[in-house]
C-alpha cells in the first residue's frame, strides 16, 4: 500500500473541545491548511475507516469530512500539503 494524501475539514459545534482532535491530528503528522482544514498522509485505505476513527475524537453534534485527494489548488494557506 502507498501513502495517500487526505484532507479533513471539520465543524466542532457545541462543546468546542478542539484539543483531543488536535492531539490525534498530531499523531498523523497533519499540517494545518486553513482554520478548520488539515492534511495528512496515510496508507491508501478506506476513507470510511478514517471517518470511523476520527468520530472518536469529536462530539456527536460535530461534523467533518475526509477527502482522499492528490490534486488541489490553493491560495494564501497556512500550511502546504506538498510539505508532507
Contact map, one row per residue, 1 for C-alpha under 8 A:
111000000000000000000000000000000000000000110000000000000000000000000000000000000000
111100000000000000000000000000000000000000110000000000000000000000000000000000000000
111110000000000000000000000000000000000011110000000000000000000000000000000000000000
011111000000000000000000000000000000000011110000000000000000000000011100000000000000
001111100000000000000000000000000000001111000000000000000000000000011100000000000000
000111110000000000000000000000000000001111000000000000000000000001111000000000000000
000011111000000000000000000000000000111100000000000000000000000001111000000000000000
000001111100000000000000000000000000111000000000000000000000000111100000000000000000
000000111110000000000000000000000001110000000000000000000000000111000000000000000000
000000011111000000000000000000000001100000000000000000000000011110000000000000000000
000000001111100000000000000000000001000000000000000000000000011100000000000000000000
000000000111111111000000000000000000000000000000000000000110111000000000000000000000
000000000011111100000000000000000000000000000000000000000000111000000000000000000000
000000000001111100000000000000000000000000000000000000000000110000000000000000000000
000000000001111110000000000000000000000000000000000000000010000000000000000000000000
000000000001111111000000000000000000000000000000000000000000000000000000000000000000
000000000001001111111000000000000000000000000000000000000100000000000000000000000000
000000000001000111111100000000000000000000000000000000000000000000000000000000000000
000000000000000011111110000000000000000000000000000000000000000000000000000000000000
000000000000000011111111000000000000000000000000000000001100000000000000000000000000
000000000000000011111111100000000000000000000000000001001100000000000000000000000000
000000000000000001111111110000000000000000000000000000000000000000000000000000000000
000000000000000000111111111000000000000000000000000000000000000000000000000000000000
000000000000000000011111111100000000000000000000000000001000000000000000000000000000
000000000000000000001111111111000000000000000000000000000000000000000000000000000000
000000000000000000000111111111000000000000000000000000000000000000000000000000000000
000000000000000000000011111111000000000000000000000000000000000000000000000000000000
000000000000000000000001111111000000000111000000000000000000000000000000000000000000
000000000000000000000000111111100000000110000000000000000000000000000000000000000000
000000000000000000000000111111110000011110000000000000000000000000000000000000000000
000000000000000000000000000011111000011100000000000000000000000000000000000000111001
000000000000000000000000000001111111111000000000000000000000000000000000000001100000
000000000000000000000000000000111111111000000000000000000000000000000000000011111000
000000000000000000000000000000011111110000000000000000000000000000000000000011100000
000000000000000000000000000000011111100000000000000000000000000000000000000000000000
000000001110000000000000000000011111110000000000000000000000000000000000000000000000
000000111100000000000000000000011111111000000000000000000000000000000000000000000000
000000111000000000000000000001111101111100000000000000000000000000000000000000000000
000011110000000000000000000001111000111110000000000000000000000000000000000000001000
000011100000000000000000000111100000011111000000000000000000000000000000000000001001
001111000000000000000000000111000000001111100000000000000000000000000000000000000001
001111000000000000000000000100000000000111111000000000000000000000000000000000000000
111100000000000000000000000000000000000011111000000000000000000000000000000000000000
111100000000000000000000000000000000000001111100000000000000000000000000000000000000
000000000000000000000000000000000000000001111110100000000000000000000000000000000000
000000000000000000000000000000000000000000011111110000000000000000000000000000000000
000000000000000000000000000000000000000000001111111000000000000001110000000000000000
000000000000000000000000000000000000000000000111111100000000000000000000000000000000
000000000000000000000000000000000000000000001111111110000000000000000000000000000000
000000000000000000000000000000000000000000000111111111000000000001000000000000000000
000000000000000000000000000000000000000000000011111111100000000011000000000000000000
000000000000000000000000000000000000000000000001111111110000000000000000000000000000
000000000000000000000000000000000000000000000000111111111000000000000000000000000000
000000000000000000001000000000000000000000000000011111111100000000000000000000000000
000000000000000000000000000000000000000000000000001111111110000000000000000000000000
000000000000000000000000000000000000000000000000000111111110000000000000000000000000
000000000000000000011001000000000000000000000000000011111110000000000000000000000000
000000000001000010011000000000000000000000000000000001111111010000000000000000000000
000000000001001000000000000000000000000000000000000000111111110000000000000000000000
000000000000000000000000000000000000000000000000000000000111110000000000000000000000
000000000001110000000000000000000000000000000000000000000011111000000000000000000000
000000000111110000000000000000000000000000000000000000000111111100000000000000000000
000000000111100000000000000000000000000000000000000000000000111110000000000000000000
000000011110000000000000000000000000000000000000000000000000011111000000000000000000
000000011100000000000000000000000000000000000000001000000000001111100000000000000000
000001111000000000000000000000000000000000000010011000000000000111110000000000000000
000001110000000000000000000000000000000000000010000000000000000011111000000000000000
000111100000000000000000000000000000000000000010000000000000000001111100000000000000
000111100000000000000000000000000000000000000000000000000000000000111111000000000000
000110000000000000000000000000000000000000000000000000000000000000011111000000000000
000000000000000000000000000000000000000000000000000000000000000000001111100000000000
000000000000000000000000000000000000000000000000000000000000000000001111110000000000
000000000000000000000000000000000000000000000000000000000000000000000011111000000000
000000000000000000000000000000000000000000000000000000000000000000000001111110000000
000000000000000000000000000000000000000000000000000000000000000000000000111110000000
000000000000000000000000000000000000000000000000000000000000000000000000011111000000
000000000000000000000000000000001100000000000000000000000000000000000000011111110000
000000000000000000000000000000011100000000000000000000000000000000000000000111110000
000000000000000000000000000000111100000000000000000000000000000000000000000011111000
000000000000000000000000000000101000000000000000000000000000000000000000000011111111
000000000000000000000000000000101000001100000000000000000000000000000000000000111111
000000000000000000000000000000000000000000000000000000000000000000000000000000011111
000000000000000000000000000000000000000000000000000000000000000000000000000000011111
000000000000000000000000000000100000000110000000000000000000000000000000000000011111
